Amino acid sequence: MPTHGPAQEPTTELDARYSSALHPLPGAADVTATEWTEAQRHLRAAEIFWVSTVRPDGRLHVTPVIGAWHDGVLYFSTGAGEQKARNLAHDGHCALTTGRNSLTEGLDLVVEGRAEPVSDPAVLDEVIAAYEAKYGPHITSPEGSFHGIGEAFRKGDAVVFAVSPATAYGFGRNEGVYTHTRWAF
């Protein structure tokens, strides 16, 4: 299982090929890479992530999940019999994406890594607390969409996966100023 947080801060690189640095618009001449702290802020706030896995026959599988960024690790869950769980049992490599559906504003993020099942009760309690803090009544209220998810985590009725980033990408847009940042861990 991944340790909490990356072993070190990532290296950060602006890829000018896909940034406004090559095609400067007004205000874009000094475009810089997005700081990892800013990316983490967006990971903590994102309500939905899209997880991409690979089926044993090589076909892709993409589906939305809720998740929590906690101590440098992205956590998400699924039922043990669901396609993504079966795919990850075969090949743990995956990508989680989140962002905005806007051409002119926002930061889209891609986190690539290896999904590892979490079984340590202390870590599961931390993940449950992170989910409850993030999603509030959606999890804590009996009327919430995901009420009971914490107990499902504890009982093993849902598999919790931890993804420590190996590589992450940020695609920023600010009124026509574009950035493409790569973080390597």
C-alpha positions as CSV (number, residue, x, y, z in Angstrom):
1,M,0.0,0.0,0.0
2,P,1.3,3.5,-0.7
3,T,2.7,5.4,2.2
4,H,1.0,8.6,3.1
5,G,2.1,11.3,0.6
6,P,4.8,11.2,-2.0
7,A,8.3,10.6,-0.7
8,Q,9.4,14.0,-2.0
9,E,8.0,17.1,-3.6
10,P,7.6,16.5,-7.3
11,T,9.6,18.1,-10.0
12,T,7.5,20.7,-11.9
13,E,7.9,21.4,-15.5
14,L,6.0,23.7,-17.9
15,D,5.6,22.1,-21.3
16,A,5.7,25.1,-23.6
17,R,4.5,23.1,-26.6
18,Y,1.0,23.1,-25.2
19,S,1.1,26.4,-23.2
20,S,0.6,30.0,-24.2
21,A,4.4,30.5,-24.0
22,L,4.6,29.6,-27.7
23,H,1.6,31.5,-28.8
24,P,1.4,34.4,-26.4
25,L,-1.8,36.3,-26.1
26,P,-2.0,39.6,-24.1
27,G,-1.0,38.7,-20.6
28,A,0.5,35.3,-21.5
29,A,4.1,36.3,-22.2
30,D,5.2,35.3,-18.7
31,V,3.2,32.1,-18.4
32,T,4.6,29.7,-15.7
33,A,4.0,26.2,-14.5
34,T,1.2,25.6,-12.0
35,E,2.5,25.0,-8.5
36,W,1.9,21.6,-7.0
37,T,0.2,23.3,-4.0
38,E,-2.4,24.8,-6.3
39,A,-3.0,21.4,-7.9
40,Q,-3.5,19.8,-4.5
41,R,-6.0,22.5,-3.6
42,H,-8.0,21.5,-6.7
43,L,-7.7,17.8,-5.9
44,R,-9.0,18.4,-2.3
45,A,-12.0,20.4,-3.7
46,A,-13.0,18.1,-6.6
47,E,-16.2,16.3,-6.0
48,I,-16.0,13.9,-9.0
49,F,-13.1,12.1,-10.5
50,W,-13.0,9.9,-13.6
51,V,-11.0,6.7,-13.1
52,S,-9.5,5.1,-16.2
53,T,-8.5,1.4,-16.0
54,V,-7.6,-1.3,-18.5
55,R,-9.5,-4.5,-19.0
56,P,-7.6,-7.7,-19.3
57,D,-8.2,-7.7,-23.0
58,G,-6.7,-4.2,-23.3
59,R,-9.9,-2.2,-23.7
60,L,-10.3,0.9,-21.6
61,H,-12.9,1.4,-18.9
62,V,-13.7,4.9,-17.7
63,T,-16.2,5.7,-14.9
64,P,-16.9,8.5,-12.4
65,V,-16.2,8.1,-8.7
66,I,-16.1,10.2,-5.6
67,G,-12.7,10.4,-3.9
68,A,-10.6,12.2,-1.3
69,W,-7.1,13.6,-1.5
70,H,-5.6,12.9,1.9
71,D,-1.9,13.2,2.9
72,G,-0.6,13.1,-0.7
73,V,-2.7,10.1,-1.8
74,L,-5.9,10.0,-3.8
75,Y,-8.5,7.5,-2.4
76,F,-11.5,6.1,-4.2
77,S,-13.7,3.1,-3.8
78,T,-15.8,0.6,-5.7
79,G,-17.7,-2.7,-5.2
80,A,-15.5,-5.7,-5.3
81,G,-17.4,-7.1,-8.3
82,E,-17.5,-3.9,-10.3
83,Q,-15.5,-3.7,-13.6
84,K,-13.0,-1.2,-12.3
85,A,-12.2,-3.5,-9.3
86,R,-11.7,-6.5,-11.6
87,N,-9.5,-4.4,-13.9
88,L,-7.4,-3.2,-11.1
89,A,-7.0,-6.7,-9.7
90,H,-5.4,-7.6,-13.1
91,D,-3.4,-4.4,-13.6
92,G,-3.3,-1.7,-10.9
93,H,-2.2,1.1,-13.2
94,C,-4.8,3.8,-13.5
95,A,-5.4,7.5,-14.1
96,L,-7.8,9.7,-12.3
97,T,-9.0,13.0,-13.9
98,T,-11.0,15.9,-12.7
99,G,-11.5,19.5,-13.8
100,R,-13.8,21.9,-15.5
101,N,-15.7,21.7,-18.8
102,S,-14.7,25.2,-19.8
103,L,-12.6,26.4,-22.7
104,T,-11.5,29.6,-21.0
105,E,-11.1,28.9,-17.2
106,G,-10.2,26.3,-14.7
107,L,-7.6,23.6,-14.1
108,D,-8.0,20.1,-15.4
109,L,-5.8,17.5,-13.6
110,V,-4.7,13.9,-14.4
111,V,-3.1,11.8,-11.7
112,E,-1.4,8.6,-12.9
113,G,-0.3,5.9,-10.5
114,R,-0.9,2.4,-9.2
115,A,-4.1,1.7,-7.3
116,E,-3.4,-0.4,-4.2
117,P,-6.2,-1.8,-2.0
118,V,-6.4,-0.4,1.5
119,S,-7.1,-2.8,4.4
120,D,-5.4,-1.1,7.4
121,P,-8.2,-0.2,9.8
122,A,-6.4,3.0,10.9
123,V,-5.9,4.2,7.3
124,L,-9.6,3.3,6.5
125,D,-10.7,5.5,9.5
126,E,-8.6,8.4,8.1
127,V,-10.1,7.9,4.7
128,I,-13.7,7.8,6.1
129,A,-13.0,11.0,8.0
130,A,-11.7,12.7,4.9
131,Y,-14.8,11.6,2.9
132,E,-17.1,12.8,5.7
133,A,-15.3,16.2,5.9
134,K,-15.4,16.6,2.1
135,Y,-18.9,15.3,1.2
136,G,-20.7,16.1,4.5
137,P,-24.4,15.3,4.5
138,H,-24.0,13.2,1.3
139,I,-22.3,10.7,3.6
140,T,-23.3,11.6,7.2
141,S,-27.0,12.1,6.7
142,P,-29.3,9.1,6.5
143,E,-30.9,10.7,3.4
144,G,-27.4,11.2,1.8
145,S,-26.6,9.6,-1.5
146,F,-23.6,7.8,0.0
147,H,-24.8,7.2,3.6
148,G,-23.3,4.1,5.0
149,I,-20.2,4.2,2.8
150,G,-17.9,4.4,5.9
151,E,-19.4,1.2,7.3
152,A,-19.0,-0.5,3.9
153,F,-15.3,0.5,3.9
154,R,-14.9,-1.0,7.4
155,K,-16.7,-4.2,6.6
156,G,-15.0,-4.7,3.2
157,D,-18.2,-4.4,1.3
158,A,-16.5,-1.7,-0.8
159,V,-12.9,-1.8,-1.8
160,V,-10.9,1.3,-1.0
161,F,-8.0,2.1,-3.3
162,A,-5.1,4.4,-2.7
163,V,-3.2,6.0,-5.6
164,S,0.0,7.7,-4.9
165,P,0.9,9.9,-7.9
166,A,3.7,8.7,-10.1
167,T,3.1,11.5,-12.6
168,A,0.4,14.2,-12.7
169,Y,-0.5,16.7,-15.3
170,G,-2.3,20.1,-15.0
171,F,-4.0,21.8,-17.9
172,G,-4.8,25.4,-16.9
173,R,-6.9,28.0,-18.7
174,N,-7.3,31.6,-17.6
175,E,-9.2,33.7,-20.2
176,G,-7.2,32.3,-23.1
177,V,-3.9,31.8,-21.3
178,Y,-3.1,28.1,-21.3
179,T,-0.6,26.1,-19.3
180,H,0.5,22.5,-19.4
181,T,2.3,21.4,-16.3
182,R,3.9,18.0,-15.6
183,W,4.8,16.9,-12.1
184,A,7.0,13.8,-11.7
185,F,7.3,12.1,-8.3
